[in-house]
Amino acid sequence: SKRVVQLEAKLHQQDMEKDAMKEELEKLRPMAAATAEVEQRATSAEEVLATTAANFQAAEARQLQAEEMVRQLKQRCQSLEAQLSKRPEHSMSLRSDPALMSRGTKPMTRP
């Protein structure tokens, strides 16, 4: 009978521990869900950041291309202006044509 009392006490202790574990588990479940949500948001933020970085790099590349095109166009304009200035009939007529000057049209000059 002493042994039965000990076993019952042990069983009662185990039941109490089991109940305490259940309570602890119930407390931890929302934390686990919140942790999973935070991890998901962090992953989403990392994806947005990676996309933003890729877009920024692409924009930089497009800007460099545009700047190169501008440089090439300026070079081409300078070349065409130089060719035009070497033609006496064009350089004189453009600069001295009163009709062009009266309309406010200026001959092309180098920047």
N, C-alpha and C positions, 0 to 999 in steps of 0.2 A: 504494500500500500504506500510505503514511503517512496518506492520507485515510481509508482503511478503518479503521485503528487509531483515528483521531480519532472516526469515526462510531460504532465499537464502544464507545469510552470514553463518548461522549455517550449512547448507548443504555443502557449500564450505569448511568450517572448518573441517567438518566430512570427506569429500573427501580427504582433505590434510592429515588428521590424518590416514586415511585408506591407502593412498599411502605411508606414512612414515612407517606404520606397515608392509606393503608389503616389503619395502626396508629392514627393520630390519629383517624380516623373511628370506629374501633371503641371508642376511649376516649370519644369525644363522644356516641355513641349512648345509653349509659346516662344521661349527664348530661341529654341532651335529653328522655329519658323521665321522668327525675326532675323536670325543670323543668316539663314538661307536667302531671305529677301535682300539683306544688305550685300551679301556676296553677289547676288544677281544684279543689283544696281551697280556695284563696283565693276562687274564685267561689262555691263552696258556702257558705263562711263569710259572704260578703257577702249571699247569699240568706237565710241564717238570721238574720243581723243585721237585714235589711230586714223580714223577717217578724216578728221580735221587736219591732222599733220600731212596726210597724203594730198588733200585738197590744197593746202598751203604750198607744198612742194610743186604741185602741178601749176598753181598760179604763178609761182616764182619762175618756173620754166617758160610759161607763156609770156611773162613780162620780159624775160631775157630775149626771147625770140622777137618780140615786138620791138625792143630796143635795137636789136641787130637789124631788123627790117628798116627802122627809122634811120640808122646809121648808113645803111646801103642806099636808101632813097636820097639822103642828103648828099652822099658821094655822087650818085647818079645826076642829081640836080646840078651840082658843081661842075661835073664833067660836061653836061649839056650846055650850061652857061658859058663855060670856057670855049666850047665848040662854036657857040653862037657868037661870042665876042670876036672870034677869029674871022668871021665872015663880015667883010666891010659893008656889004649892002644891007645886012640885017642890023648890025650894031649902030650904024649911022641913022638908018631910017627909024629905028625904035626910039632912039634917044632924041632925035630932032623932029619927030613928027608932031606938029602942033595939034593935030586932031586927037592924038593919044594923050598928050599932055593936058589938053583942055578938059578931057573927061576924067582927069585925075588918075589915069592909068600910069603906073610907073614902070620903067623897064626892070627886068629881073636883075637883082644884084645879089652878090654873095652875102650871107649872114655874117 
